[in-house]
Amino acid sequence: MWERMTQDVNVDDDTARRFLEEMLRIDIFEEETKERFGDGEIPGFVHLSGGHEGSHVGMGAAMRDEDWLAVGGARLIGQYIAKGVPLPEIMAELYGRVDGSNRGHGGQMHVADVDRKLYGHAATIGSGQNPAVGLALAEKVKGTDNVAVTTIGDGGTSRGSFHTALVFAAYWDLPVVFVIENNQWAISTPAESLSPDSLSDYGDPHNMATESVDGSDVEEVYRAVSDAIERARNGEGPSVIESRVVRLVPHFEGDKETYRDEAEYERLKEEKDPIENYRERLLENDVLTEGEIEDMVANIQDEVSEAVEFARESPEPEPEAAYEHVYRTPLYGQGE
Amino acid sequence: MSQQVDVQAEQTEQTIRESLNQALYEELERDDSVILYGEDVAEYGGLYKISEGLYEEFGDDRVFDTPLAETTLGGSAVGAALAGARPIVEIMYADFLPIAGDHLINYAAKMYFNYGDETSVPMVVRSMYGTGDGHGLHHGQSPEAWFMNVPGLKIVMPSTPKDYKGLLKSAIRDDDPVLFLENKMRYGESGPVPEEEYTIPLCETDIKRRGDDATVVAIGGMVYEALEAAERLSDRGVECEVVDPRTVTPLDTDPILESVEKTNILVTAQEAPTFGGFGSEVAAQVIDDAFFYLDAPVKRVGAPFTPIPFAESLEEAYVPTAEDIETAVIDAIET
């Protein structure tokens, strides 16, 4: 570690501590998720966020509670946490239990929470930007200054639906912030084969403000997204931000990652881990001590254990729940 | 007939085009959260002039044009509905609905289910279908079968001016996503429409003509063909009951079953290809729940399993008509 240059901390100490704490919360929650999935307690499949934590936390911290987050890409759990969904509700949803955020109807890829302004329907990658445009449209019609932030991975930017969303956001000049989390891997397909130098360049033809930042640096993401949100709130229209992150986990748990270069992977883990880097930075700048970080970790571990207990104790949905909530208005054949 | 409509009330003669325009006008006026957008719907008034005059009346905050991208028409409606608006979007031709399909099938239809609380997406997607104008492969297909297999979507396919108006108003007020399909070949059909304000509930099958000898379940524009066939058959002493479900999904099946239990003959009629279509589902429902009432095999009238052809001679051969329904009823009765 000694060979690294010491970086300044450019936010106040409280904010810096919150950044680290929130990134650790994602990391510890996901480590536990991985364990519980490995033990067969969590069904389905899970995609973890390792390497994206700084991007998620920086983005979440830049938003007001009233701003929408329309999630996309595959690294979602960190985004749910960054938008403030309580850990027990997320964990119970991963377990498919009645006390989950979606009562077990959605699972890991579909956590949604309208009270926390989380639009969470993301699994047809590259689509979520279109509802985000609609969220911003409705906020504009209602006359609020709320903003819609929407995320997408590098893979999703190849879908036409991403580009039509850009067209509409520009046409209506809506308060939308497009955040592209470029971790360079669409499962096994590298983003370097895509033609733009930066994926934020996709905003250029629409004359949008664009910026490409080091997404492993929580403060950089926080600054860039804050700037974009401020522009959007002030009526200056949409922005596109590329958050260059690294994927320090398999695409989903169980992916053998045979397509990755071993040495390069190790280098990224050593150099680009957003949590480890920020931890060092806060220690070097005397924002936190080792002991304080240990306490922080211990507290989060307790929170996560409680979330697991909550999920385990929550009942599985009764089979008839599969037929509930299909239509909002009672209908023939719907049991009303 | 709908309970909401007082049959004694004053009625005026109106076209479907006029009744739809009025429905949109009334709902935009009633509720500020209603917005109407799509390609060429504002100043141009829509390709078929259904939204004519609304932009002038309500301004570009409420009625506005969009770039050409059905993907975002569908997706933005989902988001706007979630955030408190009641969007009505026009997809110029139903043939273009698959472009918005991701947002209708994967998003709109599943939102209420996925959120698992009271969150819903009150949105209406209006779109036009209808064959017989030489518009060929991509400007007239009937799309109901593409979407009726999707739980969470409601599909409304009215026939008369009165139904069009009452059902569109209900669709706009409904909290579920509604696909509202308009037969572009029938916009000029006229009929009595109540002068007073009214709505017609979704998911209520209507009996358009009473008869004891055969049940014809027809959808959308085919209701007119069924009524014409019924008149001809009446001259031959066969009285058809013409059943108009009006809402394709979720289907109100009881009136269909009751009719078949009385007539013992079932013929279905749709404009889409017969295979895997709406009529097949109606037939299956009747076979499930009223099989022993049937005196003859079910006859399904629809298009052949081929794309809509362009040449006049081919198109004429393709489109199902009153004669086809008449033949099907006679075939069934004579079985």
Interface residues (C-beta under 8 A of the other chain):
Chain A: W68 A70 S101 N102 R103 G104 H105 G106 H110 A112 D113 V114 Y119 G120 H121 A123 T124 S127 Q129 N130 P131 A132 V133 G134 L135 A136 L137 A138 E139 V141 K142 A148 G160 S161 T164 A165 V167 F168 Y171 H325 V326 Y327 R328 T329 L331 Y332 G333 Q334
Chain B: S33 I35 D61 T66 P67 A69 T71 T72 G74 G75 S76 A77 V78 G79 A80 A81 L82 A83 G84 A85 P87 D102 H103 N106 Y107 K110 M111 Y112 F113 N114 Y115 G116 D117 E118 T119 S120 P151 G152 K154 D174 D175 D176 L202 C203 P250 L251 D252 T253 D254
